Amino acid sequence: MTEEIIRRYGQRVGYTESEAEMFHEGGHRVRQVKRLSQAASKYSIQAEVVSAKNCNSGHKNGQIFMLDVDGNFISKFCPKRMCVYLISQLVIPVALINERLSEGLEPNDFHFMRYVQCPDVGVDCYGYGEVMLKVQVVPRAK
C-alpha cells in the first residue's frame, strides 16, 4: 500500500525514475506522504479571521481560508481577495500541522502560532491596518 501511495505521488508531481528512487532516502518523505495521504480525507486546515481593522484587502472578522493538509488553498472556500502579507504568515503553522500529521500526533496540539497576524501594525503605530487569524485543523466537510 505504501509503495502504491508513493508511486501515485511521484506520478502526480512528475518524478523521474531516479527521483522516485531517491525519494526513499531518509524515510521521512515516505512517512510524510503516506500519513498526509491518510489524513487528507479526514482533515482540512482552517484559518479564520478573528480580528480585522482597516484592512486594505477587505478582510473581515469571520472570514475563512480553507487549505488541504498539504497547505494548498481550496479557492472555493476562500475570499476572492487574499492579502499576500496575511497569508504568508500561514507558512509556519501549516508546516507544524504537516509535521504533527506526518508523525501521527494530534494535529491541533502545537504550541506556537495558533494565531498569526499580518505584519502591518495598524494606523496607531504608523501602519495601515491589522488582521489576525486563528489556525486549526478541522474535520473535512463531506
DODRENKE-886249 format. One record per atom (N, C-alpha, C): residue number from 1; x, y, z. Coordinates in pm, 1 decimal. Layout:
N
  num         X         Y         Z
  NUM         X         Y         Z
...
END
This chain:
142
  num         X         Y         Z
    1      82.3    -119.1       0.0
    1       0.0       0.0       0.0
    1      87.3     126.3       0.0
    2     190.8     127.9      84.9
    2     279.0     244.8      92.0
    2     344.5     269.8     -42.7
    3     392.0     165.6    -107.7
    3     458.8     183.7    -237.4
    3     363.5     238.7    -342.0
    4     237.3     198.0    -336.1
    4     138.3     249.9    -430.6
    4     113.8     398.5    -405.8
    5     107.3     438.5    -279.9
    5      88.9     580.5    -245.2
    5     206.1     662.5    -297.8
    6     326.6     611.0    -276.4
    6     446.6     682.0    -321.6
    6     452.2     686.0    -474.3
    7     416.1     576.2    -540.2
    7     415.2     572.7    -686.8
    7     318.4     677.1    -742.2
    8     197.2     682.7    -687.2
    8      98.1     779.5    -734.0
    8     144.4     922.5    -706.1
    9     204.9     944.0    -590.4
    9     257.3    1077.4    -558.0
    9     363.3    1116.7    -660.7
   10     456.4    1026.9    -687.6
   10     562.8    1054.1    -784.7
   10     508.4    1086.0    -922.3
   11     404.8    1014.8    -963.8
   11     342.4    1043.6   -1093.0
   11     276.8    1181.5   -1092.0
   12     208.9    1213.3    -982.5
   12     137.0    1341.5    -973.3
   12     232.2    1460.1    -983.4
   13     349.6    1449.9    -918.6
   13     443.0    1563.1    -919.4
   13     547.5    1554.1   -1030.7
   14     546.3    1443.6   -1106.0
   14     634.5    1432.4   -1221.3
   14     775.7    1384.9   -1192.9
   15     794.3    1298.8   -1092.0
   15     927.3    1245.4   -1064.2
   15     975.1    1155.9   -1178.3
   16    1105.2    1165.8   -1206.3
   16    1168.5    1069.5   -1295.5
   16    1190.4     941.2   -1214.9
   17    1232.2     834.5   -1280.5
   17    1258.7     708.8   -1208.1
   17    1367.4     727.6   -1102.5
   18    1473.1     801.4   -1137.7
   18    1581.9     820.9   -1041.1
   18    1536.3     907.8    -923.6
   19    1452.7    1007.4    -949.5
   19    1399.9    1089.7    -840.2
   19    1310.2    1006.8    -748.9
   20    1231.3     917.9    -807.7
   20    1144.2     831.0    -728.0
   20    1227.2     739.3    -639.0
   21    1339.6     690.9    -688.8
   21    1427.5     606.1    -607.5
   21    1490.0     686.9    -493.9
   22    1535.2     809.1    -522.7
   22    1595.8     895.4    -420.5
   22    1495.5     935.1    -313.0
   23    1366.7     939.0    -349.2
   23    1261.8     980.3    -256.3
   23    1263.3     896.6    -128.6
   24    1303.4     771.1    -138.9
   24    1303.2     680.4     -23.2
   24    1417.3     705.9      75.1
   25    1519.6     780.6      33.5
   25    1634.6     806.5     120.6
   25    1590.9     884.3     244.4
   26    1630.4     838.1     359.8
   26    1599.6     906.1     484.6
   26    1469.5     861.3     548.1
   27    1373.8     816.6     469.7
   27    1248.7     766.1     523.1
   27    1144.6     870.4     560.5
   28    1187.8     992.2     589.6
   28    1093.3    1093.6     635.9
   28     993.4    1132.7     528.1
   29    1035.9    1136.2     402.6
   29     943.5    1175.7     295.2
   29     836.9    1068.5     273.0
   30     877.2     943.1     279.1
   30     781.3     833.8     263.0
   30     677.8     840.4     374.5
   31     725.3     857.9     496.7
   31     634.4     866.3     612.1
   31     538.3     983.6     597.6
   32     588.9    1099.4     556.5
   32     503.5    1216.5     544.8
   32     399.4    1200.0     434.8
   33     440.8    1155.8     317.6
   33     345.8    1140.3     207.8
   33     240.0    1036.1     243.1
   34     281.7     926.6     304.5
   34     186.0     821.8     343.1
   34      85.0     876.0     445.0
   35     133.8     937.6     550.1
   35      42.6     983.6     655.9
   35     -42.7    1101.6     612.3
   36      13.2    1192.6     532.9
   36     -68.8    1303.6     483.6
   36    -175.5    1254.0     386.2
   37    -142.6    1151.4     307.8
   37    -244.8    1096.7     217.4
   37    -358.0    1033.5     298.0
   38    -325.7     976.0     413.1
   38    -429.1     918.8     500.2
   38    -511.7    1029.0     567.6
   39    -447.6    1138.6     604.2
   39    -515.7    1248.4     672.7
   39    -597.8    1334.5     576.7
   40    -562.9    1332.7     447.7
   40    -626.4    1422.3     350.2
   40    -777.3    1405.5     342.9
   41    -825.4    1285.6     358.8
   41    -970.1    1263.8     350.4
   41   -1041.4    1295.8     481.8
   42    -965.2    1315.2     587.3
   42   -1023.4    1339.2     719.3
   42   -1021.1    1484.8     762.8
   43    -917.2    1559.2     721.2
   43    -894.7    1692.3     776.3
   43    -873.7    1799.6     670.1
   44    -901.2    1922.5     709.5
   44    -862.8    2043.0     636.6
   44    -799.9    2137.5     737.6
   45    -727.6    2234.5     689.0
   45    -670.7    2338.1     774.6
   45    -755.5    2463.5     754.9
   46    -800.6    2519.5     865.0
   46    -885.0    2638.8     860.1
   46    -812.8    2755.4     926.5
   47    -812.0    2868.1     858.5
   47    -760.6    2992.5     915.6
   47    -876.8    3090.9     914.2
   48    -919.5    3132.5    1031.8
   48   -1034.8    3221.5    1044.4
   48    -990.2    3359.0    1091.4
   49   -1042.6    3461.7    1026.2
   49   -1014.4    3598.3    1069.0
   49   -1088.3    3621.7    1200.8
   50   -1010.8    3644.6    1306.6
   50   -1071.0    3668.2    1438.5
   50   -1061.8    3814.9    1479.7
   51    -982.8    3891.2    1406.0
   51    -970.4    4033.6    1434.3
   51    -925.2    4102.3    1306.3
   52    -997.8    4204.8    1267.9
   52    -960.6    4280.1    1147.7
   52    -998.4    4426.0    1166.4
   53    -906.4    4512.3    1128.2
   53    -932.3    4655.1    1139.2
   53    -857.9    4726.0    1026.4
   54    -930.4    4802.8     947.8
   54    -872.2    4886.5     842.0
   54    -790.8    4808.7     739.1
   55    -833.5    4687.2     705.4
   55    -757.6    4604.7     611.1
   55    -779.2    4652.0     468.0
   56    -671.2    4682.7     397.6
   56    -676.3    4728.4     259.5
   56    -731.8    4621.9     165.4
   57    -716.2    4494.0     200.7
   57    -768.5    4385.2     117.3
   57    -913.1    4351.8     150.8
   58    -964.7    4414.5     254.7
   58   -1104.2    4394.5     290.4
   58   -1132.3    4274.5     378.4
   59   -1029.5    4219.8     441.0
   59   -1053.6    4105.4     529.3
   59   -1135.9    4149.8     650.2
   60   -1233.4    4066.7     685.0
   60   -1328.8    4097.1     792.4
   60   -1337.5    3980.4     890.4
   61   -1377.0    4011.0    1013.0
   61   -1399.0    3906.9    1113.4
   61   -1491.8    3799.2    1057.6
   62   -1456.0    3675.2    1085.9
   62   -1538.2    3562.8    1043.8
   62   -1502.3    3504.6     908.6
   63   -1422.4    3573.2     829.0
   63   -1380.7    3517.0     700.2
   63   -1300.4    3390.3     724.1
   64   -1315.3    3294.6     634.1
   64   -1246.9    3165.9     646.5
   64   -1158.0    3142.7     524.7
   65   -1038.7    3094.2     550.7
   65    -947.2    3044.6     447.9
   65    -935.9    2894.2     472.7
   66    -964.3    2813.5     372.8
   66    -952.5    2668.0     388.4
   66    -836.4    2617.5     303.5
   67    -759.2    2528.4     363.3
   67    -645.9    2466.9     295.1
   67    -656.5    2316.3     311.8
   68    -600.3    2242.0     216.5
   68    -590.4    2098.5     236.8
   68    -471.1    2072.5     329.1
   69    -451.7    1948.3     369.1
   69    -344.3    1919.6     466.0
   69    -204.7    1938.9     407.6
   70    -195.2    1951.3     275.9
   70     -66.2    1979.7     213.5
   70     -34.7    2128.4     211.7
   71    -133.3    2211.6     249.4
   71    -110.9    2355.5     253.0
   71    -156.3    2428.5     128.6
   72    -236.8    2363.5      46.0
   72    -290.8    2428.0     -74.0
   72    -423.9    2493.2     -40.9
   73    -441.6    2617.8     -83.1
   73    -568.6    2685.7     -61.2
   73    -676.8    2617.0    -144.1
   74    -793.5    2598.9     -85.3
   74    -909.3    2546.5    -156.4
   74    -989.9    2670.1    -194.6
   75    -968.9    2717.9    -315.9
   75   -1014.4    2851.5    -356.3
   75   -1164.3    2872.8    -339.5
   76   -1245.0    2770.2    -358.3
   76   -1389.7    2791.8    -344.6
   76   -1430.6    2815.3    -199.9
   77   -1338.9    2790.9    -106.7
   77   -1365.6    2814.7      35.4
   77   -1279.0    2927.0      92.2
   78   -1235.7    3017.8       5.8
   78   -1151.0    3130.1      47.1
   78   -1209.1    3259.6      -8.1
   79   -1171.8    3372.5      54.2
   79   -1213.6    3501.4      -2.8
   79   -1155.4    3518.1    -143.6
   80   -1224.8    3595.4    -226.0
   80   -1175.2    3619.5    -362.6
   80   -1043.4    3697.4    -361.2
   81   -1030.1    3789.6    -266.3
   81    -905.5    3865.0    -249.7
   81    -835.2    3811.6    -126.1
   82    -706.7    3781.3    -142.1
   82    -627.7    3733.9     -28.7
   82    -497.6    3812.5     -24.7
   83    -471.4    3873.6      88.6
   83    -352.8    3957.1     106.2
   83    -227.9    3869.7     122.4
   84    -127.6    3893.7      40.6
   84      -3.7    3816.4      46.6
   84      65.9    3831.5     182.2
   85      54.8    3949.8     242.0
   85     119.2    3971.7     371.7
   85      53.1    3887.7     480.1
   86     -78.5    3870.3     470.6
   86    -150.6    3789.8     568.9
   86    -130.5    3640.8     545.5
   87    -153.6    3595.5     423.0
   87    -146.2    3450.5     400.7
   87      -3.6    3397.1     411.2
   88      95.0    3482.4     392.6
   88     233.6    3436.6     409.0
   88     262.5    3397.4     554.0
   89     183.2    3446.9     645.7
   89     203.4    3415.0     787.2
   89     159.0    3273.0     820.4
   90      95.4    3204.2     726.0
   90      48.2    3067.1     748.7
   90     157.7    2962.5     728.2
   91     272.3    3002.8     678.5
   91     379.3    2907.1     648.0
   91     415.7    2822.1     770.1
   92     444.3    2884.0     881.6
   92     490.3    2808.6     999.4
   92     379.4    2722.4    1059.4
   93     258.5    2774.6    1084.6
   93     157.8    2685.4    1141.1
   93     121.1    2568.7    1048.5
   94     118.7    2590.7     917.5
   94      89.8    2480.3     825.7
   94     202.8    2377.4     830.7
   95     327.3    2422.5     837.3
   95     439.8    2329.6     849.1
   95     432.4    2251.2     980.6
   96     395.6    2317.8    1089.2
   96     380.2    2248.9    1217.9
   96     271.3    2142.5    1209.9
   97     160.0    2177.0    1147.8
   97      49.6    2082.0    1133.1
   97      92.7    1964.7    1045.2
   98     162.1    1993.0     935.9
   98     214.4    1887.1     849.2
   98     303.7    1792.1     927.5
   99     393.2    1849.2    1005.4
   99     486.8    1768.4    1084.3
   99     411.6    1680.8    1184.2
  100     313.9    1737.5    1252.4
  100     236.6    1662.0    1351.5
  100     160.2    1547.7    1283.8
  101      96.6    1575.8    1170.4
  101      23.9    1470.8    1099.1
  101     118.8    1362.2    1049.7
  102     234.6    1401.7     999.4
  102     328.7    1302.1     946.2
  102     389.9    1215.7    1055.5
  103     386.3    1262.6    1179.1
  103     438.9    1183.9    1291.4
  103     327.6    1113.9    1368.9
  104     204.0    1123.5    1319.6
  104      92.5    1054.8    1383.7
  104      46.9    1119.6    1513.8
  105      73.0    1249.0    1529.0
  105      38.0    1321.2    1651.4
  105     -91.7    1399.8    1632.7
  106    -153.1    1439.1    1743.2
  106    -273.8    1521.9    1739.4
  106    -240.3    1651.4    1665.6
  107    -306.3    1679.9    1553.5
  107    -266.0    1793.6    1469.5
  107    -285.3    1930.9    1531.7
  108    -380.0    1946.1    1624.7
  108    -404.3    2077.9    1684.3
  108    -325.9    2102.4    1812.1
  109    -243.2    2010.8    1851.3
  109    -172.9    2022.9    1979.3
  109     -32.4    2080.5    1961.3
  110     -23.5    2189.3    1884.3
  110     106.3    2256.6    1868.6
  110     108.0    2380.0    1958.6
  111     227.4    2421.5    1997.9
  111     242.2    2527.3    2098.0
  111     236.8    2668.1    2040.9
  112     307.4    2690.4    1931.8
  112     324.4    2825.7    1880.9
  112     245.4    2847.9    1752.5
  113     207.7    2970.9    1732.0
  113     147.2    3015.8    1606.9
  113       8.6    2957.4    1581.6
  114     -67.8    2937.0    1686.8
  114    -209.6    2903.0    1669.5
  114    -283.7    3025.3    1616.0
  115    -229.7    3141.1    1647.2
  115    -280.5    3268.6    1595.5
  115    -165.2    3336.9    1524.6
  116    -193.5    3395.3    1409.1
  116     -92.3    3470.5    1335.1
  116    -152.0    3604.5    1293.9
  117     -65.3    3703.2    1275.4
  117    -107.5    3837.5    1235.9
  117     -34.3    3879.3    1110.4
  118     -99.7    3962.8    1031.7
  118     -27.2    4023.0     920.8
  118      81.6    4112.1     982.9
  119     188.1    4139.5     910.0
  119     296.0    4219.4     968.9
  119     262.7    4367.8     984.3
  120     149.4    4412.7     929.0
  120     110.7    4552.4     944.8
  120      72.3    4576.5    1090.7
  121     115.0    4685.3    1145.6
  121      93.2    4715.2    1287.7
  121     -26.8    4805.0    1313.0
  122     -92.9    4849.4    1208.0
  122    -211.0    4933.7    1224.6
  122    -177.3    5081.7    1224.2
  123    -280.5    5161.3    1201.6
  123    -264.5    5305.2    1185.0
  123    -209.3    5371.9    1311.0
  124    -241.2    5319.6    1429.4
  124    -190.9    5377.7    1554.5
  124     -38.9    5371.8    1565.4
  125      22.2    5278.9    1494.4
  125     167.9    5261.5    1500.4
  125     233.0    5291.5    1365.5
  126     175.6    5384.4    1291.2
  126     226.5    5429.4    1162.6
  126     213.3    5326.7    1051.0
  127     124.2    5228.5    1071.2
  127      93.9    5131.7     966.0
  127     -38.4    5166.7     900.4
  128    -106.0    5068.1     849.5
  128    -229.7    5089.6     773.6
  128    -348.8    5018.4     835.3
  129    -335.5    4889.4     861.5
  129    -444.1    4807.9     915.2
  129    -385.3    4689.5     989.5
  130    -471.8    4602.8    1037.9
  130    -421.9    4485.3    1109.1
  130    -525.1    4373.4    1104.9
  131    -475.9    4250.3    1086.5
  131    -562.4    4133.0    1077.7
  131    -496.6    4018.4    1153.3
  132    -578.1    3941.1    1226.9
  132    -530.0    3822.9    1298.7
  132    -611.3    3701.7    1256.1
  133    -542.6    3589.6    1236.7
  133    -605.3    3462.5    1200.7
  133    -587.7    3360.2    1312.4
  134    -689.3    3278.2    1333.9
  134    -678.7    3159.7    1419.1
  134    -664.0    3040.7    1326.0
  135    -561.5    2959.3    1349.5
  135    -531.0    2846.0    1261.3
  135    -558.4    2716.3    1337.4
  136    -632.4    2626.4    1270.3
  136    -661.6    2497.8    1333.5
  136    -696.6    2393.0    1227.7
  137    -683.4    2268.6    1267.6
  137    -724.1    2156.5    1184.5
  137    -869.4    2127.4    1218.0
  138    -950.5    2108.8    1114.5
  138   -1092.3    2079.1    1132.6
  138   -1126.0    1952.8    1054.5
  139   -1230.9    1882.2    1098.2
  139   -1274.3    1766.7    1018.2
  139   -1314.3    1812.3     878.9
  140   -1279.9    1733.7     781.6
  140   -1309.2    1769.8     643.7
  140   -1459.0    1756.6     618.5
  141   -1516.0    1857.2     553.4
  141   -1658.0    1855.0     519.3
  141   -1682.2    1747.2     415.5
  142   -1787.7    1675.1     432.1
  142   -1821.7    1567.4     336.8
  142   -1896.6    1621.7     219.2
END
